[in-house]
């Protein structure tokens, strides 16, 4: 970890401390202010996969409200791959922007030969809702996963991917199911409190949106691939190393030399593609071994 202040941690840490110093009463107020700072949602973005020449379908998923009756809608894109018998990945983005800002990464998965279901959590993009929360984000991911299973009946062809905070969401989902071939955690952190602690330790004690990816990594029921750039100034790459160490076998770790939080260019992109294809083979072998064990049992 370098001496540079991590952007997410600094923002949340200073705001939480300012709230306490100001004498703000009530845990609810503190949680709301924290959520406003953690989730940097963009509401509308005109960019779509069509802008880079990729066909897609708008999808709307119903998710029950957490605190009152009724449902809300989660907006998603279904991006079909070219050709038959292709794997499908659930794409989970991070704390900033919306689907429009993630077109280039979604296009990368399409280029790798995957069908992609990508969602905006509630409060992001065109999805319903106002202020996201950890509980809502997890619920949105589960609703999206049900849609992936509906579209792809073969468990060995389903994968879960998350970037940054999305990596924590992906690991939470993967720890709760064995109905996927593998999970890919890209530029992930151990816990949100750990990110805040890099800026100011006392403020980490006030974090309510825990996103405890480290605990979920220990509970994984499928192969995992952890990816991180060594020059990431938002989330230290050592956090992915800790996630990797905690996860059960089979697992893989790819550290991309000189890559930032969002950009894998040049040789790093070649390494990324190679690691994904090799991971597919690892995941399929693990599924075959598990099936054989169940058959013998």
Secondary structure, DSSP 8 states (H G I E B T S, - for coil): --SS--HHHHHHHHHHHHHHHTT---HHHHHHHHHHHH-EE-------GGGGT---EEEEEEEE-SSSSSEEEEEEEEE--SSSS--EEEEE--SEE-GGGGHHHHHHHHHTT-EEEEE--TTSTTSS-SS--HHHHHHHHHHHHHHHHHH---GGGEEEEEETHHHHHHHHHHHT-S-SSEEEEES--S-HHHHHHTT-HHHHTT------HHHHHHT--SEEEEEEETT-SSS-THHHHHHHHHS-SSEEEEEETT--SS---THHHHHHHHHHHHHHHHHHHHHHHHHHHHHH-
